[in-house]
Amino acid sequence: MKLKDLPGVGSRLRERLIEQYGDEEKALQAVLQADVSGLALAVSQRQALLLVRHARCQRYAAHPEQFLATDEAARVQEKLIALLSGYAHTDFARQKIMTLFASGCTQIIEENRSLAMAAAAAAEKMKGRGLEELLKKIRPLREKSASRVRERAVAAATPECFSALKARGLDRLIDLHLAESSSELMDLARSYSHVCLADGQDSQAEVEMAESLEEWYLVPEAVLGFYKENMESLLAAARAAEILRDGGVAGFSGWNELEELLARLEKGGDREEERLKRLGESLAPVVERAAAWANEELKERIEKSSLTLGGSDLLQAMSAADGVRELLQAQMRGAFKEVLKEALSRAAAELELAGSESARLEEILAGEAAYPLEIDRQALHSLQQEIRSRREERGLKARRDLARALQGKKKDAFALVQALMEFDFSFALGCFIIEKNLAFAEFVAVPCLYFTQGRHLFLTEPEPVSYALGDADHPEVVSLLSGVNSGGKTTLLDLIAQIVILAHMGLPVPASFCRLSLVEEFYYFSKSRGTLSAGAFETAMKKFAIVENQKKKLVLADELESITEPGASARIISCILDELNRRGSMAIFVSHLAGEVLRYAETAVRVDGIEAEGLDENNNLRLSRSPRYNCLARSTPELILDRLVRSAKGPEREFYARLLSKFR
């Protein structure tokens, strides 16, 4: 199969898909594997879904549009897909769920059944282990252009090396210079915080000699940028893979190294780099606070002190220009040393100093015994520069180590995230199956639809219902369903539609047990709103011409009599049921004219009824929702009259009794 073989894929669309995936084979695999998220980057989401469906249909010669033969049948499938999508945690899984469809193709059905069985088994093991929150964080990985590094530069000593690096696109990632002389190199060293010489001999300039010309060494940020951009998705995927591996789910081992590298990258740096970062940020404010405290302390001590001069001290002070100042400094030297020592101690306690940094701090706050104590700004700036340089050097080394380890892991990263998004699709199926307590249908060759304890999936608190066509105890394959209004006839048709569609999607059904035969076409005609005009009646009749084809089919119809007058409706319904019966098709028609239809029917049409036991004091029905076989159910008016007969007296009771007799 080629892309051009798919319906709707012309030359322009083919080119867009190839551009998105790199080559035609990868693009075709994306379509066959239902990568709707990736395809939607090249086409609209609707077009992506259609592509995936068309490819799957063409691969198996399936025709889902023929299977869901009416709008109502298609509507039920849409609601089922929406319900199932609610169990997905990723957009990928939600969109892939939307590619599922019901059909009569046994290959697709069996393939989906195998997938659903495995999904249910995996979900049973993994539900409640914390996967849900991790899966919500997973997104398709993005590849953005790397941010340009501006504080560093790469120098090439020869034109050949410069051209080679530029051809690789290095100049788009970092400033790239040709420096053929020592003076040019020294100028570069003064202009950047760090310069890496890509080739050449040792230089007197303060530059680093490159140990490698690979991207991970020259611009590690370019390698790491991809992982930082996708950090949340990658970490969530790696941790989810670990949970799946520990849970015994196949295909999720071997990701430990990637997870460890990502954890290191997320952390940002080692302890020393973190200490240097904190030191660089807090040095100036801590020194300022220490100096301010020292000056306040000195001020208090000076204000509380007094000075008594002896004669010789007075003569000495008067004989020199700075005599008084020197005398005062000598008197306060002891107090100054005490205060300075305490100020240095306070600053050191806040700064986490190491090695010679304590001595460098003393240089910043050292000075003469004078008030106010002044900070040596040059010494402070020098230490800040040194700390910044050491931190950058250490950080660059750490980034290089990580970039070197991660440079070949991008393909693994994509594979990991893809595997987790695929798992989410399976996990959603499994959780849906478990939570709704679904059971796989048993397929038979002869026309049959039999289920017990069926539960309507769109109701909050459904009442279990059982029903059968074509089984050993109830061999008829065509039935009329009678019963009171609001007794659950339409709800039963909806439930049957859900069971039939899910079974033909290859998914389990909402019943304790189910046995059915596969059909090629499924028709569901919902209740008409009022009597139709002549033209509308003609259109409706054309829809029922389907009874003439020989395909295996199931037909559900809800109160078909509403399309025309009651007398004509009974004849029409009986004729349609006879035609379906003769062709071995299955049909369930809800009708309030069951008795009249039976009168005109020429084949074995069974009448079943959702029989009410009566009405309670509030006129609410008391009934069982499961139909009784071979039973024409009483109508609501009959039930009301029956109660009136039992509760009334005299002439009124006789009147009600005469009315009731017309129903019997």
PyMOL commands that set and color helices and strands:
alter all, ss='L'
color gray80, all
select helices_A, chain A and resi 3-5+11-21+24-32+36-39+45-60+64-67+71-85+91-97+106-126+131-136+159-167+170-172+182-191+215-218+220-229+231-246+256-267+271-304+311-319+323-351+357-365+377-406+410-435+489-505+534-548+560-563+566-582+594-600+636-647+650-661
alter helices_A, ss='H'
color red, helices_A
select strands_A, chain A and resi 149-156+174-178+194-197+208-209+442-444+449-454+465-469+478-483+513-517+521-525+553-558+586-590+606-610+612-615+621-623
alter strands_A, ss='S'
color yellow, strands_A
deselect
rebuild
show_as cartoon
